[in-house]
Amino acid sequence: MKFKVTLEQQGAQGILPINYQYPLSAAIYKILNQADQEYAKFLHSSGYGKGYKFFTFSDLKGKFKIKNDRMHLRFPIVSFHINFHLPKASKNFIKGIFQSRKIEVFDKLSGVSFEVKNIEALPEKFPDKKDMYIIDEVLKPYSPIVCGVKNDRGNYDFLHPENDLFLDSLLYNWQQKIQANYDIMTAESALLNAEVEFYDKGKPRSRLVTIKSGTPAETKIKGFLNFKIRVQAEKRFVQLLQNCGAGLYNAQGMGYVQSIKTKQND
């Protein structure tokens, strides 16, 4: 389930931290947590036994001037895309809990208070196809994809898309999401194919993002943009990948992907 969220700056302060992903994620979680009881009732009344807060969001889009580790807004309107893996019946509910809400994106030095001016539900692909229909899509990241393997210290060694282990990590993570949303048998039997495709001009571009900046729990993660991933799988699994995000740290705004090319297998 895909949405475009448009925000308007409130007040004169218009300086975002360049590592805005974690405070934006925290603001989204705050909205979801406040709606938790109401949402649980909604799921129950709609015939769904449980809801899983799988979501991811894109980079912010707007007019900024970057100075050091600050993003100065040049125009008070910004937007981002956010995807949830939720039943279709949740669409109006999600729109309702976000509409006109305040979203505060701050670190210890600066930040911006926004109001949600609009939340638009975006169309889903293949609405007439069954869940087990095999689709072949090329996906482009609109926020960095983070893949890694844990080292002896229990920390991630982050992987470049040219590393053979990059796809292994992405596929394993995708399978884990299927297990969390369905069950272990469905995950183990899922046929998932993926390959990295590179542009003729320009190599994958890395971005270092700091999570919980300036706190004892500060963590630096490295993700990559400017490449493509071609995937083949059942419609339900490709939708899950897009709704939940590819790779690691999805709820912190990593791994937001969109389809840029589709090959239909009739």
JORAFEN-V324376 format. One record per helix or strand of 2 or more residues. SS is the DSSP state (H for helix, E for strand). FROM is the first residue (numbers start at 1). TO is the last residue. If there is no record, write none. Layout:
# JORAFEN-V324376
((SS,FROM,TO) (SS,FROM,TO))
This chain:
# JORAFEN-V324376
((E,2,10) (E,15,17) (H,21,34) (H,36,45) (E,55,57) (E,64,67) (E,70,73) (E,77,84) (H,88,98) (E,102,106) (E,111,122) (E,134,141) (E,145,146) (E,148,150) (E,156,158) (H,164,181) (H,184,189) (E,193,197) (E,205,211) (E,219,225) (E,228,234) (H,235,244) (H,250,252) (E,257,264))
